[in-house]
């Protein structure tokens, strides 16, 4: 991979309320927000990226909120993509979390429509995989978070190739 370390790839990452450290089900109605820099697993992505990429912003949304307030959520995602102008979008990984998987896939779908390469990671039975497998680059993951390190490594490798 020949990327320019003087100009790292700009990445926007999407995570749910759980991986943002906000809370579990009791926080699933958390509205979309954007935080500068990496959040939660974004820190592991930055480590895997080395000097080849930098997470410039993280979009956070509750699983319920994103899916129940779909239009508002989509507008917020598109606004964040316009503001941060990423070279790549990474969503998740969602493993086998269904609502999170649908959100990750939708974020990737929106990025691709906007002309930004995007990658997510999910278990093969995740509703996001079943719904978006033809439109979105979805890296296969384990069913649960025990496969986080492998998912991050694979998603990073594929994402860097897509952005290069």
Secondary structure as a PSIPRED ss2 file (coil, helix, strand):
# PSIPRED VFORMAT (PSIPRED V4.0)

   1 X C   1.000  0.000  0.000
   2 X C   1.000  0.000  0.000
   3 X C   1.000  0.000  0.000
   4 X C   1.000  0.000  0.000
   5 X C   1.000  0.000  0.000
   6 X C   1.000  0.000  0.000
   7 X C   1.000  0.000  0.000
   8 X C   1.000  0.000  0.000
   9 X E   0.000  0.000  1.000
  10 X E   0.000  0.000  1.000
  11 X E   0.000  0.000  1.000
  12 X E   0.000  0.000  1.000
  13 X E   0.000  0.000  1.000
  14 X E   0.000  0.000  1.000
  15 X E   0.000  0.000  1.000
  16 X E   0.000  0.000  1.000
  17 X C   1.000  0.000  0.000
  18 X C   1.000  0.000  0.000
  19 X C   1.000  0.000  0.000
  20 X C   1.000  0.000  0.000
  21 X C   1.000  0.000  0.000
  22 X C   1.000  0.000  0.000
  23 X C   1.000  0.000  0.000
  24 X C   1.000  0.000  0.000
  25 X H   0.000  1.000  0.000
  26 X H   0.000  1.000  0.000
  27 X H   0.000  1.000  0.000
  28 X C   1.000  0.000  0.000
  29 X C   1.000  0.000  0.000
  30 X C   1.000  0.000  0.000
  31 X C   1.000  0.000  0.000
  32 X C   1.000  0.000  0.000
  33 X E   0.000  0.000  1.000
  34 X E   0.000  0.000  1.000
  35 X E   0.000  0.000  1.000
  36 X E   0.000  0.000  1.000
  37 X C   1.000  0.000  0.000
  38 X C   1.000  0.000  0.000
  39 X C   1.000  0.000  0.000
  40 X C   1.000  0.000  0.000
  41 X C   1.000  0.000  0.000
  42 X H   0.000  1.000  0.000
  43 X H   0.000  1.000  0.000
  44 X H   0.000  1.000  0.000
  45 X H   0.000  1.000  0.000
  46 X H   0.000  1.000  0.000
  47 X H   0.000  1.000  0.000
  48 X H   0.000  1.000  0.000
  49 X H   0.000  1.000  0.000
  50 X H   0.000  1.000  0.000
  51 X H   0.000  1.000  0.000
  52 X H   0.000  1.000  0.000
  53 X E   0.000  0.000  1.000
  54 X E   0.000  0.000  1.000
  55 X E   0.000  0.000  1.000
  56 X E   0.000  0.000  1.000
  57 X E   0.000  0.000  1.000
  58 X E   0.000  0.000  1.000
  59 X E   0.000  0.000  1.000
  60 X E   0.000  0.000  1.000
  61 X E   0.000  0.000  1.000
  62 X C   1.000  0.000  0.000
  63 X H   0.000  1.000  0.000
  64 X H   0.000  1.000  0.000
  65 X H   0.000  1.000  0.000
  66 X H   0.000  1.000  0.000
  67 X H   0.000  1.000  0.000
  68 X H   0.000  1.000  0.000
  69 X C   1.000  0.000  0.000
  70 X H   0.000  1.000  0.000
  71 X H   0.000  1.000  0.000
  72 X H   0.000  1.000  0.000
  73 X H   0.000  1.000  0.000
  74 X H   0.000  1.000  0.000
  75 X H   0.000  1.000  0.000
  76 X H   0.000  1.000  0.000
  77 X H   0.000  1.000  0.000
  78 X H   0.000  1.000  0.000
  79 X H   0.000  1.000  0.000
  80 X H   0.000  1.000  0.000
  81 X H   0.000  1.000  0.000
  82 X H   0.000  1.000  0.000
  83 X H   0.000  1.000  0.000
  84 X H   0.000  1.000  0.000
  85 X C   1.000  0.000  0.000
  86 X C   1.000  0.000  0.000
  87 X C   1.000  0.000  0.000
  88 X E   0.000  0.000  1.000
  89 X E   0.000  0.000  1.000
  90 X E   0.000  0.000  1.000
  91 X E   0.000  0.000  1.000
  92 X E   0.000  0.000  1.000
  93 X E   0.000  0.000  1.000
  94 X E   0.000  0.000  1.000
  95 X E   0.000  0.000  1.000
  96 X C   1.000  0.000  0.000
  97 X C   1.000  0.000  0.000
  98 X H   0.000  1.000  0.000
  99 X H   0.000  1.000  0.000
 100 X H   0.000  1.000  0.000
 101 X H   0.000  1.000  0.000
 102 X H   0.000  1.000  0.000
 103 X H   0.000  1.000  0.000
 104 X H   0.000  1.000  0.000
 105 X H   0.000  1.000  0.000
 106 X H   0.000  1.000  0.000
 107 X H   0.000  1.000  0.000
 108 X H   0.000  1.000  0.000
 109 X H   0.000  1.000  0.000
 110 X H   0.000  1.000  0.000
 111 X H   0.000  1.000  0.000
 112 X H   0.000  1.000  0.000
 113 X H   0.000  1.000  0.000
 114 X C   1.000  0.000  0.000
 115 X C   1.000  0.000  0.000
 116 X C   1.000  0.000  0.000
 117 X E   0.000  0.000  1.000
 118 X E   0.000  0.000  1.000
 119 X E   0.000  0.000  1.000
 120 X E   0.000  0.000  1.000
 121 X E   0.000  0.000  1.000
 122 X E   0.000  0.000  1.000
 123 X C   1.000  0.000  0.000
 124 X C   1.000  0.000  0.000
 125 X C   1.000  0.000  0.000
 126 X C   1.000  0.000  0.000
 127 X H   0.000  1.000  0.000
 128 X H   0.000  1.000  0.000
 129 X H   0.000  1.000  0.000
 130 X H   0.000  1.000  0.000
 131 X H   0.000  1.000  0.000
 132 X H   0.000  1.000  0.000
 133 X C   1.000  0.000  0.000
 134 X C   1.000  0.000  0.000
 135 X C   1.000  0.000  0.000
 136 X C   1.000  0.000  0.000
 137 X E   0.000  0.000  1.000
 138 X E   0.000  0.000  1.000
 139 X E   0.000  0.000  1.000
 140 X E   0.000  0.000  1.000
 141 X C   1.000  0.000  0.000
 142 X C   1.000  0.000  0.000
 143 X C   1.000  0.000  0.000
 144 X C   1.000  0.000  0.000
 145 X H   0.000  1.000  0.000
 146 X H   0.000  1.000  0.000
 147 X H   0.000  1.000  0.000
 148 X H   0.000  1.000  0.000
 149 X H   0.000  1.000  0.000
 150 X H   0.000  1.000  0.000
 151 X H   0.000  1.000  0.000
 152 X H   0.000  1.000  0.000
 153 X H   0.000  1.000  0.000
 154 X H   0.000  1.000  0.000
 155 X H   0.000  1.000  0.000
 156 X H   0.000  1.000  0.000
 157 X H   0.000  1.000  0.000
 158 X H   0.000  1.000  0.000
 159 X H   0.000  1.000  0.000
 160 X H   0.000  1.000  0.000
 161 X H   0.000  1.000  0.000
 162 X H   0.000  1.000  0.000
 163 X H   0.000  1.000  0.000
 164 X C   1.000  0.000  0.000
